[in-house]
Amino acid sequence: MPEPTKRCPYCQARITTDSKRCDVCDKKVGPPDEFNIAKKPFNWSGYFSAAVTGGAFFYFMYWLFVLKDK
Ligand SMILES: [Zn+2]
């Protein structure tokens, strides 16, 4: 019986289903989806920096149009 494999979403290499990291490109991969392609793990640090950047921009606009002229 062959070892169960999934595909890396980054480089399309075949890796074992339960591996957490691609053997070929060394990127983190999640469990396989319905097409047997590994899911990309959620990037919390990217999400957090995007939220901080968006929040800072929103506050800047608020400061520019609301607080500055008082
Ligand atoms: Zn890969």
PDB file of the backbone (N, CA, C, O) and the ligand in Angstrom, with CONECT records:
HET     ZN  A 101       1
ATOM      1  N   MET A   1       0.851  -1.205   0.000  1.00  0.00           N
ATOM      2  CA  MET A   1       0.000   0.000   0.000  1.00  0.00           C
ATOM      3  C   MET A   1       0.880   1.246   0.000  1.00  0.00           C
ATOM      4  O   MET A   1       1.740   1.395   0.868  1.00  0.00           O
ATOM      5  N   PRO A   2       0.675   2.141  -0.961  1.00  0.00           N
ATOM      6  CA  PRO A   2       1.550   3.327  -1.031  1.00  0.00           C
ATOM      7  C   PRO A   2       1.269   4.290   0.116  1.00  0.00           C
ATOM      8  O   PRO A   2       0.172   4.338   0.673  1.00  0.00           O
ATOM      9  N   GLU A   3       2.279   5.034   0.436  1.00  0.00           N
ATOM     10  CA  GLU A   3       2.151   6.025   1.504  1.00  0.00           C
ATOM     11  C   GLU A   3       1.218   7.145   1.049  1.00  0.00           C
ATOM     12  O   GLU A   3       1.354   7.627  -0.076  1.00  0.00           O
ATOM     13  N   PRO A   4       0.268   7.575   1.897  1.00  0.00           N
ATOM     14  CA  PRO A   4      -0.639   8.654   1.472  1.00  0.00           C
ATOM     15  C   PRO A   4       0.110   9.968   1.312  1.00  0.00           C
ATOM     16  O   PRO A   4       0.903  10.360   2.168  1.00  0.00           O
ATOM     17  N   THR A   5      -0.158  10.632   0.209  1.00  0.00           N
ATOM     18  CA  THR A   5       0.554  11.882  -0.082  1.00  0.00           C
ATOM     19  C   THR A   5      -0.429  13.006  -0.350  1.00  0.00           C
ATOM     20  O   THR A   5      -1.597  12.776  -0.661  1.00  0.00           O
ATOM     21  N   LYS A   6       0.069  14.222  -0.224  1.00  0.00           N
ATOM     22  CA  LYS A   6      -0.663  15.429  -0.607  1.00  0.00           C
ATOM     23  C   LYS A   6       0.300  16.289  -1.405  1.00  0.00           C
ATOM     24  O   LYS A   6       1.509  16.054  -1.401  1.00  0.00           O
ATOM     25  N   ARG A   7      -0.244  17.288  -2.091  1.00  0.00           N
ATOM     26  CA  ARG A   7       0.624  18.156  -2.883  1.00  0.00           C
ATOM     27  C   ARG A   7       0.920  19.444  -2.143  1.00  0.00           C
ATOM     28  O   ARG A   7       0.050  20.015  -1.486  1.00  0.00           O
ATOM     29  N   CYS A   8       2.150  19.889  -2.259  1.00  0.00           N
ATOM     30  CA  CYS A   8       2.537  21.178  -1.691  1.00  0.00           C
ATOM     31  C   CYS A   8       1.874  22.291  -2.496  1.00  0.00           C
ATOM     32  O   CYS A   8       1.961  22.280  -3.724  1.00  0.00           O
ATOM     33  N   PRO A   9       1.203  23.269  -1.838  1.00  0.00           N
ATOM     34  CA  PRO A   9       0.540  24.351  -2.581  1.00  0.00           C
ATOM     35  C   PRO A   9       1.518  25.345  -3.184  1.00  0.00           C
ATOM     36  O   PRO A   9       1.119  26.176  -3.999  1.00  0.00           O
ATOM     37  N   TYR A  10       2.781  25.281  -2.808  1.00  0.00           N
ATOM     38  CA  TYR A  10       3.778  26.250  -3.290  1.00  0.00           C
ATOM     39  C   TYR A  10       4.557  25.716  -4.475  1.00  0.00           C
ATOM     40  O   TYR A  10       4.729  26.416  -5.473  1.00  0.00           O
ATOM     41  N   CYS A  11       5.038  24.459  -4.373  1.00  0.00           N
ATOM     42  CA  CYS A  11       5.911  23.929  -5.433  1.00  0.00           C
ATOM     43  C   CYS A  11       5.346  22.665  -6.069  1.00  0.00           C
ATOM     44  O   CYS A  11       6.008  22.070  -6.919  1.00  0.00           O
ATOM     45  N   GLN A  12       4.141  22.235  -5.684  1.00  0.00           N
ATOM     46  CA  GLN A  12       3.439  21.084  -6.256  1.00  0.00           C
ATOM     47  C   GLN A  12       4.139  19.753  -6.005  1.00  0.00           C
ATOM     48  O   GLN A  12       3.800  18.757  -6.643  1.00  0.00           O
ATOM     49  N   ALA A  13       5.096  19.713  -5.100  1.00  0.00           N
ATOM     50  CA  ALA A  13       5.792  18.456  -4.818  1.00  0.00           C
ATOM     51  C   ALA A  13       4.887  17.538  -4.011  1.00  0.00           C
ATOM     52  O   ALA A  13       4.026  18.001  -3.263  1.00  0.00           O
ATOM     53  N   ARG A  14       5.086  16.243  -4.166  1.00  0.00           N
ATOM     54  CA  ARG A  14       4.331  15.280  -3.374  1.00  0.00           C
ATOM     55  C   ARG A  14       5.031  15.056  -2.044  1.00  0.00           C
ATOM     56  O   ARG A  14       6.214  14.718  -1.997  1.00  0.00           O
ATOM     57  N   ILE A  15       4.279  15.250  -0.959  1.00  0.00           N
ATOM     58  CA  ILE A  15       4.821  15.050   0.380  1.00  0.00           C
ATOM     59  C   ILE A  15       3.853  14.173   1.154  1.00  0.00           C
ATOM     60  O   ILE A  15       2.685  14.059   0.783  1.00  0.00           O
ATOM     61  N   THR A  16       4.325  13.554   2.225  1.00  0.00           N
ATOM     62  CA  THR A  16       3.440  12.667   2.988  1.00  0.00           C
ATOM     63  C   THR A  16       2.329  13.475   3.652  1.00  0.00           C
ATOM     64  O   THR A  16       2.531  14.627   4.037  1.00  0.00           O
ATOM     65  N   THR A  17       1.162  12.864   3.782  1.00  0.00           N
ATOM     66  CA  THR A  17      -0.049  13.560   4.217  1.00  0.00           C
ATOM     67  C   THR A  17       0.095  14.201   5.585  1.00  0.00           C
ATOM     68  O   THR A  17      -0.428  15.290   5.822  1.00  0.00           O
ATOM     69  N   ASP A  18       0.802  13.533   6.487  1.00  0.00           N
ATOM     70  CA  ASP A  18       0.877  14.072   7.847  1.00  0.00           C
ATOM     71  C   ASP A  18       2.094  14.966   8.076  1.00  0.00           C
ATOM     72  O   ASP A  18       2.336  15.363   9.216  1.00  0.00           O
ATOM     73  N   SER A  19       2.867  15.298   7.048  1.00  0.00           N
ATOM     74  CA  SER A  19       4.007  16.182   7.282  1.00  0.00           C
ATOM     75  C   SER A  19       3.538  17.634   7.389  1.00  0.00           C
ATOM     76  O   SER A  19       2.610  18.049   6.695  1.00  0.00           O
ATOM     77  N   LYS A  20       4.185  18.391   8.258  1.00  0.00           N
ATOM     78  CA  LYS A  20       3.797  19.776   8.526  1.00  0.00           C
ATOM     79  C   LYS A  20       4.592  20.763   7.677  1.00  0.00           C
ATOM     80  O   LYS A  20       4.305  21.960   7.659  1.00  0.00           O
ATOM     81  N   ARG A  21       5.599  20.239   6.972  1.00  0.00           N
ATOM     82  CA  ARG A  21       6.496  21.114   6.241  1.00  0.00           C
ATOM     83  C   ARG A  21       6.871  20.419   4.931  1.00  0.00           C
ATOM     84  O   ARG A  21       7.095  19.208   4.911  1.00  0.00           O
ATOM     85  N   CYS A  22       6.937  21.173   3.856  1.00  0.00           N
ATOM     86  CA  CYS A  22       7.295  20.594   2.558  1.00  0.00           C
ATOM     87  C   CYS A  22       8.766  20.189   2.559  1.00  0.00           C
ATOM     88  O   CYS A  22       9.631  20.937   3.014  1.00  0.00           O
ATOM     89  N   ASP A  23       9.036  18.967   2.030  1.00  0.00           N
ATOM     90  CA  ASP A  23      10.412  18.482   1.985  1.00  0.00           C
ATOM     91  C   ASP A  23      11.234  19.230   0.946  1.00  0.00           C
ATOM     92  O   ASP A  23      12.458  19.302   1.054  1.00  0.00           O
ATOM     93  N   VAL A  24      10.571  19.782  -0.055  1.00  0.00           N
ATOM     94  CA  VAL A  24      11.272  20.366  -1.202  1.00  0.00           C
ATOM     95  C   VAL A  24      11.533  21.856  -1.000  1.00  0.00           C
ATOM     96  O   VAL A  24      12.673  22.304  -1.128  1.00  0.00           O
ATOM     97  N   CYS A  25      10.486  22.634  -0.685  1.00  0.00           N
ATOM     98  CA  CYS A  25      10.671  24.083  -0.575  1.00  0.00           C
ATOM     99  C   CYS A  25      10.706  24.559   0.879  1.00  0.00           C
ATOM    100  O   CYS A  25      10.921  25.743   1.137  1.00  0.00           O
ATOM    101  N   ASP A  26      10.494  23.630   1.841  1.00  0.00           N
ATOM    102  CA  ASP A  26      10.644  23.917   3.267  1.00  0.00           C
ATOM    103  C   ASP A  26       9.646  24.953   3.781  1.00  0.00           C
ATOM    104  O   ASP A  26       9.924  25.648   4.759  1.00  0.00           O
ATOM    105  N   LYS A  27       8.486  25.062   3.129  1.00  0.00           N
ATOM    106  CA  LYS A  27       7.445  25.959   3.618  1.00  0.00           C
ATOM    107  C   LYS A  27       6.452  25.168   4.456  1.00  0.00           C
ATOM    108  O   LYS A  27       6.270  23.969   4.247  1.00  0.00           O
ATOM    109  N   LYS A  28       5.811  25.843   5.407  1.00  0.00           N
ATOM    110  CA  LYS A  28       4.818  25.192   6.257  1.00  0.00           C
ATOM    111  C   LYS A  28       3.563  24.903   5.450  1.00  0.00           C
ATOM    112  O   LYS A  28       3.086  25.752   4.697  1.00  0.00           O
ATOM    113  N   VAL A  29       3.032  23.697   5.615  1.00  0.00           N
ATOM    114  CA  VAL A  29       1.795  23.322   4.934  1.00  0.00           C
ATOM    115  C   VAL A  29       0.818  22.743   5.943  1.00  0.00           C
ATOM    116  O   VAL A  29       1.218  22.205   6.975  1.00  0.00           O
ATOM    117  N   GLY A  30      -0.464  22.858   5.636  1.00  0.00           N
ATOM    118  CA  GLY A  30      -1.518  22.361   6.510  1.00  0.00           C
ATOM    119  C   GLY A  30      -2.027  21.007   6.042  1.00  0.00           C
ATOM    120  O   GLY A  30      -1.392  20.352   5.215  1.00  0.00           O
ATOM    121  N   PRO A  31      -3.173  20.585   6.568  1.00  0.00           N
ATOM    122  CA  PRO A  31      -3.768  19.309   6.148  1.00  0.00           C
ATOM    123  C   PRO A  31      -4.283  19.395   4.719  1.00  0.00           C
ATOM    124  O   PRO A  31      -4.546  20.494   4.231  1.00  0.00           O
ATOM    125  N   PRO A  32      -4.437  18.246   4.023  1.00  0.00           N
ATOM    126  CA  PRO A  32      -4.896  18.279   2.626  1.00  0.00           C
ATOM    127  C   PRO A  32      -6.365  18.667   2.521  1.00  0.00           C
ATOM    128  O   PRO A  32      -7.164  18.349   3.402  1.00  0.00           O
ATOM    129  N   ASP A  33      -6.717  19.358   1.436  1.00  0.00           N
ATOM    130  CA  ASP A  33      -8.118  19.709   1.200  1.00  0.00           C
ATOM    131  C   ASP A  33      -8.779  18.612   0.349  1.00  0.00           C
ATOM    132  O   ASP A  33      -8.208  17.532   0.197  1.00  0.00           O
ATOM    133  N   GLU A  34      -9.971  18.871  -0.205  1.00  0.00           N
ATOM    134  CA  GLU A  34     -10.696  17.841  -0.943  1.00  0.00           C
ATOM    135  C   GLU A  34     -10.013  17.460  -2.263  1.00  0.00           C
ATOM    136  O   GLU A  34     -10.334  16.418  -2.834  1.00  0.00           O
ATOM    137  N   PHE A  35      -9.096  18.267  -2.748  1.00  0.00           N
ATOM    138  CA  PHE A  35      -8.342  17.942  -3.950  1.00  0.00           C
ATOM    139  C   PHE A  35      -6.979  17.342  -3.617  1.00  0.00           C
ATOM    140  O   PHE A  35      -6.134  17.175  -4.495  1.00  0.00           O
ATOM    141  N   ASN A  36      -6.775  17.022  -2.347  1.00  0.00           N
ATOM    142  CA  ASN A  36      -5.531  16.421  -1.872  1.00  0.00           C
ATOM    143  C   ASN A  36      -4.337  17.370  -2.001  1.00  0.00           C
ATOM    144  O   ASN A  36      -3.190  16.937  -2.113  1.00  0.00           O
ATOM    145  N   ILE A  37      -4.633  18.673  -1.982  1.00  0.00           N
ATOM    146  CA  ILE A  37      -3.572  19.681  -1.975  1.00  0.00           C
ATOM    147  C   ILE A  37      -3.495  20.260  -0.570  1.00  0.00           C
ATOM    148  O   ILE A  37      -4.517  20.617   0.015  1.00  0.00           O
ATOM    149  N   ALA A  38      -2.294  20.352  -0.031  1.00  0.00           N
ATOM    150  CA  ALA A  38      -2.138  20.853   1.329  1.00  0.00           C
ATOM    151  C   ALA A  38      -2.597  22.302   1.421  1.00  0.00           C
ATOM    152  O   ALA A  38      -2.306  23.106   0.535  1.00  0.00           O
ATOM    153  N   LYS A  39      -3.315  22.637   2.495  1.00  0.00           N
ATOM    154  CA  LYS A  39      -3.753  24.015   2.690  1.00  0.00           C
ATOM    155  C   LYS A  39      -2.587  24.871   3.167  1.00  0.00           C
ATOM    156  O   LYS A  39      -1.705  24.402   3.887  1.00  0.00           O
ATOM    157  N   LYS A  40      -2.598  26.127   2.756  1.00  0.00           N
ATOM    158  CA  LYS A  40      -1.605  27.059   3.281  1.00  0.00           C
ATOM    159  C   LYS A  40      -2.022  27.460   4.688  1.00  0.00           C
ATOM    160  O   LYS A  40      -3.150  27.913   4.888  1.00  0.00           O
ATOM    161  N   PRO A  41      -1.137  27.305   5.666  1.00  0.00           N
ATOM    162  CA  PRO A  41      -1.516  27.681   7.029  1.00  0.00           C
ATOM    163  C   PRO A  41      -1.779  29.170   7.134  1.00  0.00           C
ATOM    164  O   PRO A  41      -1.170  29.975   6.429  1.00  0.00           O
ATOM    165  N   PHE A  42      -2.704  29.531   8.033  1.00  0.00           N
ATOM    166  CA  PHE A  42      -3.082  30.933   8.174  1.00  0.00           C
ATOM    167  C   PHE A  42      -1.905  31.746   8.713  1.00  0.00           C
ATOM    168  O   PHE A  42      -1.280  31.393   9.713  1.00  0.00           O
ATOM    169  N   ASN A  43      -1.633  32.826   8.027  1.00  0.00           N
ATOM    170  CA  ASN A  43      -0.469  33.648   8.372  1.00  0.00           C
ATOM    171  C   ASN A  43      -0.877  34.719   9.389  1.00  0.00           C
ATOM    172  O   ASN A  43      -1.294  35.815   9.012  1.00  0.00           O
ATOM    173  N   TRP A  44      -0.752  34.388  10.692  1.00  0.00           N
ATOM    174  CA  TRP A  44      -1.193  35.308  11.745  1.00  0.00           C
ATOM    175  C   TRP A  44      -0.385  36.588  11.773  1.00  0.00           C
ATOM    176  O   TRP A  44      -0.945  37.669  11.961  1.00  0.00           O
ATOM    177  N   SER A  45       0.937  36.485  11.586  1.00  0.00           N
ATOM    178  CA  SER A  45       1.766  37.693  11.659  1.00  0.00           C
ATOM    179  C   SER A  45       1.453  38.634  10.498  1.00  0.00           C
ATOM    180  O   SER A  45       1.450  39.853  10.675  1.00  0.00           O
ATOM    181  N   GLY A  46       1.190  38.083   9.316  1.00  0.00           N
ATOM    182  CA  GLY A  46       0.804  38.916   8.182  1.00  0.00           C
ATOM    183  C   GLY A  46      -0.538  39.586   8.417  1.00  0.00           C
ATOM    184  O   GLY A  46      -0.721  40.763   8.107  1.00  0.00           O
ATOM    185  N   TYR A  47      -1.485  38.815   8.975  1.00  0.00           N
ATOM    186  CA  TYR A  47      -2.800  39.358   9.286  1.00  0.00           C
ATOM    187  C   TYR A  47      -2.694  40.464  10.326  1.00  0.00           C
ATOM    188  O   TYR A  47      -3.344  41.503  10.213  1.00  0.00           O
ATOM    189  N   PHE A  48      -1.865  40.229  11.343  1.00  0.00           N
ATOM    190  CA  PHE A  48      -1.714  41.204  12.419  1.00  0.00           C
ATOM    191  C   PHE A  48      -1.087  42.499  11.901  1.00  0.00           C
ATOM    192  O   PHE A  48      -1.560  43.585  12.237  1.00  0.00           O
ATOM    193  N   SER A  49      -0.033  42.400  11.090  1.00  0.00           N
ATOM    194  CA  SER A  49       0.611  43.618  10.581  1.00  0.00           C
ATOM    195  C   SER A  49      -0.323  44.370   9.637  1.00  0.00           C
ATOM    196  O   SER A  49      -0.301  45.600   9.594  1.00  0.00           O
ATOM    197  N   ALA A  50      -1.143  43.639   8.880  1.00  0.00           N
ATOM    198  CA  ALA A  50      -2.125  44.297   8.011  1.00  0.00           C
ATOM    199  C   ALA A  50      -3.167  45.034   8.847  1.00  0.00           C
ATOM    200  O   ALA A  50      -3.576  46.142   8.501  1.00  0.00           O
ATOM    201  N   ALA A  51      -3.596  44.414   9.955  1.00  0.00           N
ATOM    202  CA  ALA A  51      -4.572  45.047  10.843  1.00  0.00           C
ATOM    203  C   ALA A  51      -3.993  46.303  11.493  1.00  0.00           C
ATOM    204  O   ALA A  51      -4.679  47.319  11.607  1.00  0.00           O
ATOM    205  N   VAL A  52      -2.739  46.233  11.914  1.00  0.00           N
ATOM    206  CA  VAL A  52      -2.087  47.389  12.535  1.00  0.00           C
ATOM    207  C   VAL A  52      -1.923  48.517  11.517  1.00  0.00           C
ATOM    208  O   VAL A  52      -2.182  49.679  11.830  1.00  0.00           O
ATOM    209  N   THR A  53      -1.497  48.180  10.305  1.00  0.00           N
ATOM    210  CA  THR A  53      -1.327  49.183   9.257  1.00  0.00           C
ATOM    211  C   THR A  53      -2.669  49.835   8.910  1.00  0.00           C
ATOM    212  O   THR A  53      -2.751  51.054   8.756  1.00  0.00           O
ATOM    213  N   GLY A  54      -3.721  49.014   8.787  1.00  0.00           N
ATOM    214  CA  GLY A  54      -5.048  49.537   8.487  1.00  0.00           C
ATOM    215  C   GLY A  54      -5.563  50.415   9.611  1.00  0.00           C
ATOM    216  O   GLY A  54      -6.157  51.464   9.360  1.00  0.00           O
ATOM    217  N   GLY A  55      -5.340  49.995  10.857  1.00  0.00           N
ATOM    218  CA  GLY A  55      -5.775  50.771  12.008  1.00  0.00           C
ATOM    219  C   GLY A  55      -5.056  52.099  12.097  1.00  0.00           C
ATOM    220  O   GLY A  55      -5.672  53.123  12.394  1.00  0.00           O
ATOM    221  N   ALA A  56      -3.754  52.092  11.843  1.00  0.00           N
ATOM    222  CA  ALA A  56      -2.965  53.321  11.878  1.00  0.00           C
ATOM    223  C   ALA A  56      -3.429  54.283  10.779  1.00  0.00           C
ATOM    224  O   ALA A  56      -3.531  55.489  11.005  1.00  0.00           O
ATOM    225  N   PHE A  57      -3.710  53.743   9.593  1.00  0.00           N
ATOM    226  CA  PHE A  57      -4.185  54.565   8.490  1.00  0.00           C
ATOM    227  C   PHE A  57      -5.542  55.179   8.824  1.00  0.00           C
ATOM    228  O   PHE A  57      -5.780  56.358   8.566  1.00  0.00           O
ATOM    229  N   PHE A  58      -6.433  54.363   9.405  1.00  0.00           N
ATOM    230  CA  PHE A  58      -7.753  54.852   9.780  1.00  0.00           C
ATOM    231  C   PHE A  58      -7.641  55.960  10.823  1.00  0.00           C
ATOM    232  O   PHE A  58      -8.345  56.966  10.743  1.00  0.00           O
ATOM    233  N   TYR A  59      -6.759  55.773  11.795  1.00  0.00           N
ATOM    234  CA  TYR A  59      -6.572  56.783  12.825  1.00  0.00           C
ATOM    235  C   TYR A  59      -5.984  58.059  12.237  1.00  0.00           C
ATOM    236  O   TYR A  59      -6.355  59.160  12.644  1.00  0.00           O
ATOM    237  N   PHE A  60      -5.071  57.917  11.284  1.00  0.00           N
ATOM    238  CA  PHE A  60      -4.476  59.080  10.625  1.00  0.00           C
ATOM    239  C   PHE A  60      -5.550  59.880   9.889  1.00  0.00           C
ATOM    240  O   PHE A  60      -5.588  61.108   9.973  1.00  0.00           O
ATOM    241  N   MET A  61      -6.425  59.171   9.165  1.00  0.00           N
ATOM    242  CA  MET A  61      -7.499  59.863   8.460  1.00  0.00           C
ATOM    243  C   MET A  61      -8.438  60.552   9.444  1.00  0.00           C
ATOM    244  O   MET A  61      -8.886  61.670   9.194  1.00  0.00           O
ATOM    245  N   TYR A  62      -8.735  59.895  10.556  1.00  0.00           N
ATOM    246  CA  TYR A  62      -9.584  60.456  11.601  1.00  0.00           C
ATOM    247  C   TYR A  62      -8.945  61.713  12.178  1.00  0.00           C
ATOM    248  O   TYR A  62      -9.611  62.727  12.389  1.00  0.00           O
ATOM    249  N   TRP A  63      -7.631  61.626  12.429  1.00  0.00           N
ATOM    250  CA  TRP A  63      -6.884  62.778  12.949  1.00  0.00           C
ATOM    251  C   TRP A  63      -6.891  63.917  11.934  1.00  0.00           C
ATOM    252  O   TRP A  63      -7.062  65.082  12.294  1.00  0.00           O
ATOM    253  N   LEU A  64      -6.701  63.564  10.654  1.00  0.00           N
ATOM    254  CA  LEU A  64      -6.581  64.567   9.594  1.00  0.00           C
ATOM    255  C   LEU A  64      -7.887  65.355   9.419  1.00  0.00           C
ATOM    256  O   LEU A  64      -7.861  66.574   9.250  1.00  0.00           O
ATOM    257  N   PHE A  65      -9.036  64.648   9.462  1.00  0.00           N
ATOM    258  CA  PHE A  65     -10.297  65.294   9.143  1.00  0.00           C
ATOM    259  C   PHE A  65     -11.111  65.701  10.367  1.00  0.00           C
ATOM    260  O   PHE A  65     -12.018  66.525  10.247  1.00  0.00           O
ATOM    261  N   VAL A  66     -10.815  65.152  11.528  1.00  0.00           N
ATOM    262  CA  VAL A  66     -11.641  65.410  12.704  1.00  0.00           C
ATOM    263  C   VAL A  66     -10.873  66.154  13.794  1.00  0.00           C
ATOM    264  O   VAL A  66     -11.340  67.179  14.291  1.00  0.00           O
ATOM    265  N   LEU A  67      -9.696  65.645  14.169  1.00  0.00           N
ATOM    266  CA  LEU A  67      -9.019  66.181  15.333  1.00  0.00           C
ATOM    267  C   LEU A  67      -8.148  67.396  15.020  1.00  0.00           C
ATOM    268  O   LEU A  67      -7.955  68.259  15.876  1.00  0.00           O
ATOM    269  N   LYS A  68      -7.630  67.466  13.811  1.00  0.00           N
ATOM    270  CA  LYS A  68      -6.610  68.456  13.490  1.00  0.00           C
ATOM    271  C   LYS A  68      -7.129  69.891  13.587  1.00  0.00           C
ATOM    272  O   LYS A  68      -6.425  70.774  14.078  1.00  0.00           O
ATOM    273  N   ASP A  69      -8.357  70.124  13.121  1.00  0.00           N
ATOM    274  CA  ASP A  69      -8.877  71.481  13.020  1.00  0.00           C
ATOM    275  C   ASP A  69      -9.469  72.028  14.315  1.00  0.00           C
ATOM    276  O   ASP A  69      -9.899  73.181  14.366  1.00  0.00           O
ATOM    277  N   LYS A  70      -9.491  71.208  15.352  1.00  0.00           N
ATOM    278  CA  LYS A  70     -10.052  71.672  16.615  1.00  0.00           C
ATOM    279  C   LYS A  70      -9.053  72.563  17.357  1.00  0.00           C
ATOM    280  O   LYS A  70      -9.352  73.050  18.447  1.00  0.00           O
TER     281      LYS A  70
HETATM  282 ZN    ZN A 101       6.924  22.736  -1.520  1.00  0.00          ZN2+
END
